[in-house]
Amino acid sequence: VNLGNPGTQPAVTKMSTLYDVVVVGGGLSGLIAARHLSRMGHCVLVLEARNRVGGRTCTEHGIDVGGAYIGPGQDRMYELVREFQLETYRVRDEGLNVQEIHGKRGEYTGFIPPLGLLALLDTHLALSRMQRDCERIDCAQPWLSAEAERLDGITAESYFRDELFFGEQAKLLGDICVRAILSAEPRDVSALFWLTYLRSSHGLEYLGRATDGAQQDRVTGGTQQISERLAKAITSSGCGTVRLCTEVVHIEQLSYASSSSSLSSLFSSSSSSSSSSSSSSSSSSDASLVRIHCVDSSSDPTCTSASSSSTPTLSFTARRCIVAIPPPLAQRVRFSPPLPYARHMLLGRMPLGSVIKTITVYARAFWRPRYSGQLVCDAGPLSVTYDDCTTEHAALMGFIQGKDAYEWAQRTVAERQQAVCAQYARMFENPEALECEQFIEKNWSLERYSDGCYVGLCPPGVLTSFGHALREPFNLVHWAGTETSEIFQGYMEGAVRAGERAAAEVSHSLTNETL
């Protein structure tokens, strides 16, 4: 793994190797695409702006402050865990869950919190209607689904209040579900996007559960290990390189005429080239090569501030490019020629959710054995929590999400810690919660190279107007990232599947080019 060149060079350095594929983004999706292509013998370069691989997975001192959970049906992730000889452990689900809605505390087991009889009937009917609507969604092309125009023309909030729930208590439960699953408010996303997200991931109950659900298992030692081992596999294959601290600012597709002269200048500066790309032939498309222009981003190890310079200092040339970064980040990249209208509009309309992930470490798991550690709350700061105990520490993992994240991001760390501990003390009815040994947090909206979590969101009108551009290649540029997955969109599993699809597209394209 190359950490890049320290400092900023005054002139653009053109690297002499002609790569088959340059992958922009060293998260799970980009690394999976690169690993698949390198296994096929293609010469691959991964460019990652951070000083680490992993993207929206991040493990600090053995604690996952990013994507952490996997569950049944997420087969690709379990395959990677086995391949790299990692271990998983179950998230504790025994004991009572606690909920607080409208200031009223209650204890329960199962998926649905305690509600009055009418609210309970309301909720069951609403979930049945929502499941019916989900089953009508085509995850590959949701914009062509039955009633797509109508569902994409309203927010999830309107959908809940006008079509599903009748009672206020049940409506609040719906709001909590959106906040917990998307780290957004129901007003922020279209009903079509919400239903598509549920449909792609086995439904609402699966996404909300630990046992037999999306939060069933954790990876011992953290999920970022998977990305680190993928990067090692790529670099040791003999066909791949992973370069860190290298931010892509411009992707330029070269016409055949300009790429011919580009090749001449490229190889006149150095005789070294990729053996797998030495037989490159011209493409019948408008572009035959792609040049990726970059800046050194090593001066910002925290990845929270803008780059010191947007003037490219380094460039790489390839036959194809895969962009595997979140939509807001791809929007920052300059494209020549410009992106097609639909793709450009799509990137500008898919903000990520807002979440501050917290891990509160205690001297002992005081909530056990009576409580599971799972909380659901409409008042914040935490929306949902899970038991996060390991053999090394007793902890609770909690999520400040959506509007609560907007509000609490403006407070100090000390204020957030005090509020979180007070919430645990109130919900678990135990003053021990007020005194923690360690408070760890990660505000993903402040991460320059993520711009939020967990997934790019679609407000009303986006899917039906521009959704068709989500996976559509732009000449030599292909798209990956969990947002582009038809299955488990927004999850690590979705990122892996999207990387596999992009790799297959590119390999097929390169093979046809040389025939």
C-alpha positions in Angstrom: 0.0 0.0 0.0 1.5 3.3 -1.2 1.0 6.3 1.1 1.6 8.7 -1.8 4.2 11.4 -2.1 4.6 13.7 0.8 4.3 17.4 0.0 2.9 19.1 -3.0 4.7 19.2 -6.3 4.5 22.3 -8.5 4.0 20.4 -11.7 1.8 17.5 -12.7 3.6 14.2 -12.6 2.3 11.7 -15.2 2.8 8.1 -14.1 4.2 6.0 -16.9 2.1 2.8 -16.4 -1.0 2.4 -18.5 -3.4 0.6 -16.2 -6.3 -1.5 -17.3 -8.5 0.0 -14.6 -8.3 2.7 -12.0 -10.7 2.4 -9.1 -11.6 5.6 -7.3 -12.3 4.8 -3.7 -10.7 2.3 -1.3 -13.9 1.2 0.6 -15.3 -2.3 0.4 -17.0 -1.7 -3.0 -13.9 -0.4 -4.7 -11.5 -3.0 -3.2 -13.8 -5.9 -4.1 -14.0 -4.6 -7.7 -10.2 -4.2 -7.8 -9.6 -7.7 -6.3 -11.9 -9.3 -8.8 -10.2 -7.6 -11.7 -6.7 -8.3 -10.5 -7.6 -12.0 -10.2 -8.6 -11.9 -13.8 -5.1 -10.6 -14.7 -6.1 -7.0 -15.2 -3.6 -4.3 -14.1 -5.5 -2.3 -11.4 -4.8 0.8 -9.4 -6.9 1.8 -6.4 -6.9 5.5 -5.4 -8.0 6.4 -1.9 -8.1 9.9 -0.5 -7.9 8.8 3.2 -4.8 7.6 4.9 -6.6 4.2 5.3 -8.7 1.8 3.4 -12.2 0.8 4.5 -14.4 3.8 3.6 -17.5 3.8 5.8 -16.1 1.0 7.8 -13.6 2.2 10.4 -12.1 0.3 13.4 -10.2 2.3 16.0 -8.4 0.3 18.8 -10.5 -2.7 18.0 -13.8 -0.8 18.2 -16.0 -0.3 15.1 -17.0 3.4 14.8 -18.4 2.7 11.3 -20.2 -0.1 9.6 -20.2 -3.1 12.1 -23.2 -5.5 11.7 -23.9 -8.4 9.4 -26.8 -10.8 9.4 -28.4 -13.8 7.7 -28.7 -13.5 3.9 -25.6 -11.3 3.7 -23.7 -14.2 2.1 -20.8 -12.2 0.5 -19.8 -10.7 3.9 -19.8 -14.1 5.6 -17.7 -15.5 2.7 -15.1 -12.8 3.2 -15.1 -13.4 7.0 -14.4 -17.1 6.3 -11.8 -16.4 3.5 -9.8 -14.2 5.8 -10.1 -16.5 8.7 -11.9 -14.0 10.9 -14.4 -14.8 13.6 -17.9 -13.4 14.4 -19.8 -13.2 17.6 -23.5 -12.7 18.3 -25.0 -9.4 19.4 -26.7 -10.0 22.8 -30.4 -10.1 22.4 -31.5 -11.7 25.7 -33.5 -9.7 28.2 -36.0 -6.8 28.0 -35.9 -4.0 25.5 -36.8 -0.5 26.5 -38.7 2.1 24.6 -39.7 5.7 25.4 -42.3 7.5 23.2 -43.9 10.8 24.2 -42.0 10.6 27.5 -43.6 7.3 28.4 -41.2 4.5 29.2 -42.0 0.8 28.6 -40.3 -2.6 28.6 -40.9 -5.3 26.0 -39.6 -8.3 24.1 -39.8 -8.9 20.4 -39.9 -6.4 17.6 -42.9 -4.1 18.3 -42.7 -1.9 21.5 -45.6 -1.9 23.9 -48.5 0.2 22.7 -52.1 0.6 23.6 -54.6 -1.8 22.0 -55.7 0.6 19.3 -52.2 1.7 18.6 -51.0 -1.9 18.4 -53.8 -2.8 15.9 -52.9 0.4 13.9 -49.3 -0.6 13.8 -50.0 -4.2 12.7 -52.3 -3.0 9.9 -49.7 -0.4 8.8 -46.9 -2.9 8.7 -49.1 -5.2 6.6 -49.9 -2.4 4.2 -46.2 -1.5 4.0 -45.2 -5.1 3.3 -47.8 -5.2 0.5 -46.4 -2.0 -1.1 -42.8 -3.4 -0.7 -43.7 -6.5 -2.6 -44.7 -4.4 -5.6 -41.2 -2.8 -5.9 -38.7 -3.8 -8.5 -35.4 -3.2 -6.8 -33.5 -3.2 -10.1 -35.8 -0.5 -11.5 -37.9 0.9 -8.8 -38.9 3.9 -11.0 -40.8 1.4 -13.2 -42.7 -0.2 -10.3 -46.4 0.0 -9.8 -47.4 3.4 -8.6 -43.8 4.6 -8.7 -44.7 8.2 -9.7 -47.2 8.5 -6.9 -44.9 7.0 -4.3 -41.9 9.1 -5.5 -44.0 12.2 -5.3 -44.6 12.1 -1.6 -42.3 11.9 1.4 -42.1 8.9 3.7 -43.6 11.2 6.3 -46.7 11.8 4.2 -46.9 8.1 3.3 -47.0 7.2 7.0 -49.5 9.9 8.1 -51.9 9.8 5.1 -51.8 6.2 4.0 -50.5 3.9 6.8 -50.9 5.0 10.4 -53.9 6.6 12.0 -52.8 7.1 15.7 -50.1 9.6 16.7 -48.2 7.0 18.8 -47.9 4.6 15.8 -46.9 7.4 13.5 -44.0 8.3 15.9 -42.9 4.7 15.8 -42.7 4.9 12.0 -40.6 8.1 12.3 -38.2 6.2 14.7 -37.9 3.4 12.2 -36.8 5.8 9.4 -34.4 7.6 11.7 -32.9 4.3 12.9 -32.5 2.7 9.5 -31.5 5.7 7.3 -30.2 8.2 9.8 -32.6 10.7 8.3 -36.1 12.1 8.9 -39.1 10.8 7.1 -39.5 14.2 5.4 -36.1 13.8 3.8 -36.8 10.7 1.6 -39.5 9.7 -0.8 -41.9 6.9 0.0 -40.6 5.1 -3.1 -37.0 5.2 -1.8 -38.1 4.0 1.6 -40.0 1.0 0.2 -37.2 0.2 -2.2 -34.7 0.2 0.7 -36.9 -2.1 2.7 -37.5 -4.4 -0.3 -33.8 -4.7 -1.1 -33.0 -5.8 2.5 -35.7 -8.4 3.5 -38.1 -5.9 5.1 -38.5 -3.7 8.1 -38.5 -6.4 10.8 -35.3 -7.9 9.5 -33.6 -4.5 9.5 -34.7 -3.8 13.0 -33.7 -7.1 14.6 -30.6 -8.4 16.1 -31.2 -12.2 16.2 -32.2 -13.3 12.7 -31.8 -9.8 11.5 -29.4 -7.2 10.1 -27.7 -6.7 13.5 -27.1 -10.3 14.4 -23.3 -10.6 14.2 -20.2 -8.6 14.7 -16.7 -9.3 13.4 -14.2 -9.9 16.1 -11.5 -7.3 15.9 -13.6 -5.0 13.6 -14.9 -5.0 10.1 -12.1 -2.7 8.7 -9.9 -5.8 8.8 -11.7 -7.1 5.7 -10.8 -4.0 3.7 -7.2 -4.2 5.0 -6.9 -7.8 3.9 -8.5 -7.1 0.5 -5.9 -4.3 0.0 -3.1 -6.7 0.9 -4.5 -9.4 -1.5 -4.6 -6.8 -4.3 -1.1 -5.6 -3.8 0.3 -9.2 -3.5 -1.4 -10.4 -6.6 1.2 -8.8 -8.9 -1.5 -7.0 -10.8 -2.6 -4.4 -8.3 -1.6 -1.3 -6.4 -3.5 0.5 -3.6 -2.4 4.2 -3.2 -3.6 6.2 -0.1 -3.7 9.9 0.5 -4.5 10.5 -3.2 -7.7 12.5 -3.8 -9.2 12.3 -7.3 -10.3 15.8 -8.5 -10.7 15.3 -12.3 -11.6 12.4 -14.5 -10.8 13.1 -18.1 -11.9 10.7 -21.0 -9.6 11.1 -23.9 -10.8 10.7 -27.5 -8.9 8.3 -29.8 -6.9 11.1 -31.4 -5.9 12.7 -28.2 -5.3 9.4 -26.5 -2.9 8.3 -29.3 -0.7 11.4 -28.6 -1.1 10.8 -24.9 0.2 7.3 -25.3 3.2 8.6 -27.2 4.1 11.1 -24.5 3.3 8.6 -21.8 5.7 5.9 -23.1 8.4 8.3 -24.3 8.9 9.4 -20.7 9.5 5.8 -19.5 9.8 2.4 -21.1 8.0 0.7 -18.3 4.4 -0.4 -18.9 1.8 -2.9 -17.8 2.3 -6.2 -19.6 -1.4 -6.8 -19.4 -2.2 -3.5 -21.2 0.6 -3.5 -23.8 -1.8 -4.8 -26.4 -4.3 -2.0 -26.0 -6.3 -1.2 -29.1 -8.6 1.7 -29.8 -12.2 1.6 -28.7 -15.2 2.1 -30.9 -16.6 4.5 -28.3 -16.0 8.3 -28.2 -13.2 7.7 -25.7 -10.4 5.2 -25.6 -8.5 6.1 -22.5 -9.3 7.8 -19.2 -6.9 10.0 -17.3 -7.4 10.5 -13.6 -6.0 13.7 -12.1 -5.2 13.8 -8.3 -4.0 15.9 -5.4 -2.0 14.8 -2.4 -4.4 14.6 0.6 -1.8 13.5 3.2 -1.7 16.9 4.8 -5.2 16.3 6.4 -4.8 13.0 8.4 -8.2 13.7 10.1 -10.0 13.9 6.8 -12.2 16.7 8.1 -11.0 19.7 6.1 -10.9 20.7 2.5 -7.8 19.8 0.5 -5.1 22.5 0.6 -5.1 22.6 -3.2 -7.4 21.5 -5.9 -4.7 21.8 -8.6 -3.8 18.3 -9.7 -0.2 17.3 -9.0 -0.4 13.7 -10.2 -2.2 11.8 -13.0 -2.8 8.2 -14.0 -3.9 6.7 -17.3 -6.2 3.7 -17.7 -8.5 2.0 -20.1 -11.4 2.0 -17.7 -12.3 3.7 -14.5 -14.6 2.6 -11.7 -16.0 5.3 -9.3 -16.7 3.8 -5.9 -17.3 6.8 -3.7 -20.5 8.2 -2.1 -22.6 10.5 -4.4 -21.7 13.8 -2.7 -18.0 13.0 -3.2 -18.4 12.0 -6.8 -20.2 15.4 -7.3 -17.0 17.2 -6.3 -15.0 15.5 -9.0 -14.7 17.3 -12.4 -15.6 15.2 -15.4 -14.4 15.8 -18.9 -16.5 15.6 -21.0 -19.2 16.6 -18.5 -21.4 13.9 -17.0 -24.7 13.1 -18.7 -27.5 15.3 -17.4 -29.3 12.6 -15.5 -26.1 11.4 -13.7 -25.1 14.9 -12.8 -28.5 15.7 -11.4 -28.6 12.4 -9.5 -25.2 13.0 -7.8 -26.4 16.4 -6.6 -29.6 15.0 -5.1 -28.4 12.1 -3.0 -27.2 13.4 0.4 -26.1 10.9 3.0 -27.8 10.5 6.3 -26.6 12.3 9.5 -25.3 10.1 12.3 -23.0 10.3 15.3 -22.1 6.8 16.5 -21.3 6.5 20.1 -19.7 3.7 22.2 -20.0 4.2 26.0 -17.6 1.9 27.9 -18.4 1.0 31.6 -16.7 -0.9 34.4 -19.4 -3.5 34.1 -22.5 -4.4 32.1 -24.9 -3.0 34.7 -27.9 -3.5 32.4 -27.5 -7.2 32.4 -29.1 -9.7 32.9 -32.5 -7.9 33.1 -32.1 -5.8 29.9 -30.8 -6.6 26.4 -29.2 -3.2 25.9 -31.6 -2.3 23.1 -33.4 1.0 23.4 -35.8 2.8 21.2 -36.5 6.5 21.9 -38.2 9.4 20.1 -36.7 12.2 22.3 -33.0 11.6 21.8 -30.2 12.1 21.8 -30.0 8.4 21.0 -32.6 6.9 18.7 -31.5 3.2 19.1 -28.8 1.3 21.0 -27.4 -2.2 21.2 -25.3 -4.1 23.7 -21.6 -3.8 22.5 -19.9 -6.0 25.1 -16.8 -8.0 24.1 -14.4 -10.1 26.1 -12.4 -6.9 26.6 -14.9 -4.3 27.6 -18.5 -3.7 28.7 -20.1 -1.1 26.5 -23.3 0.2 24.9 -23.4 1.3 21.2 -25.8 4.2 20.5 -26.7 6.2 17.5 -27.6 10.0 17.4 -29.4 10.3 14.1 -31.3 12.6 11.8 -32.6 15.8 13.4 -31.0 14.8 16.7 -27.6 14.6 15.0 -28.1 18.1 13.5 -28.8 19.4 17.0 -26.2 17.5 19.0 -23.4 18.1 16.5 -23.4 21.7 17.7 -22.7 20.7 21.3 -19.4 19.7 22.8 -18.2 16.2 23.3 -18.6 16.6 27.0 -22.2 17.7 26.6 -23.0 14.7 24.3 -21.4 12.3 26.8 -23.4 13.7 29.7 -26.6 13.5 27.8 -26.0 10.0 26.5 -25.1 8.7 30.0 -28.2 10.5 31.5 -30.4 8.8 28.9 -29.0 5.4 29.7 -29.5 6.0 33.4 -33.1 7.0 32.8 -34.0 4.2 30.4 -32.3 1.5 32.4 -33.3 3.0 35.7 -29.7 2.7 37.0 -27.5 5.6 38.2 -24.4 3.5 37.4 -24.9 4.7 33.8 -23.9 8.2 34.7 -20.3 7.2 35.3 -18.6 5.7 32.2 -14.9 4.8 31.8 -14.7 5.9 28.2 -16.8 7.7 25.7 -16.0 7.2 22.0 -17.9 8.9 19.1 -17.7 9.4 15.4 -19.6 12.1 13.6 -19.7 10.8 10.0 -21.1 14.1 8.6 -17.7 15.7 9.5 -15.8 13.1 7.5 -14.7 14.9 4.4 -14.4 11.7 2.4 -17.7 10.3 3.5 -20.0 13.3 4.0 -22.4 11.3 6.2 -23.7 7.8 6.7 -25.1 5.2 6.0 -26.2 5.7 2.4 -27.1 8.2 -0.2 -30.7 9.2 0.2 -33.3 10.0 -2.5 -35.8 12.8 -1.8 -39.1 12.9 -3.7 -38.8 12.9 -7.5 -35.2 11.7 -7.7 -35.7 8.0 -8.4 -38.4 8.5 -11.1 -36.5 11.3 -12.8 -32.9 10.2 -12.6 -32.7 6.8 -11.0 -32.1 5.1 -14.4 -28.6 6.7 -14.3 -27.6 5.0 -11.0 -25.6 2.1 -12.6 -25.4 3.3 -16.2 -21.8 3.5 -17.4 -20.6 6.8 -18.9 -18.4 5.7 -21.7 -15.2 4.4 -19.9 -16.5 5.3 -16.4 -18.4 2.7 -14.4 -20.1 3.0 -11.0 -19.9 1.0 -7.8 -20.7 1.8 -4.1 -23.5 0.5 -1.9 -25.9 3.0 -3.3 -25.8 1.2 -6.7 -26.6 -2.3 -5.3 -30.0 -3.9 -6.0 -29.6 -6.1 -2.8 -28.8 -4.8 0.7 -28.4 -1.2 -0.5 -26.7 0.8 2.2 -25.1 -2.2 3.8 -21.6 -3.7 3.6 -23.2 -6.6 1.7 -24.6 -4.1 -0.8 -21.1 -2.5 -1.3 -19.6 -5.9 -2.0 -22.2 -6.9 -4.5 -21.9 -3.5 -6.2 -18.2 -4.0 -6.5 -18.7 -7.4 -8.1 -21.1 -6.1 -10.6 -18.8 -3.2 -11.6 -15.9 -5.6 -12.0 -17.9 -7.9 -14.2 -19.0 -4.9 -16.4 -15.5 -3.7 -16.8 -14.0 -7.1 -17.5 -16.6 -7.8 -20.2 -16.0 -4.4 -21.7 -12.2 -4.9 -21.8 -12.5 -8.4 -23.2 -14.8 -7.1 -26.0 -12.4 -4.3 -26.8 -9.5 -6.7 -27.5 -11.5 -9.1 -29.6 
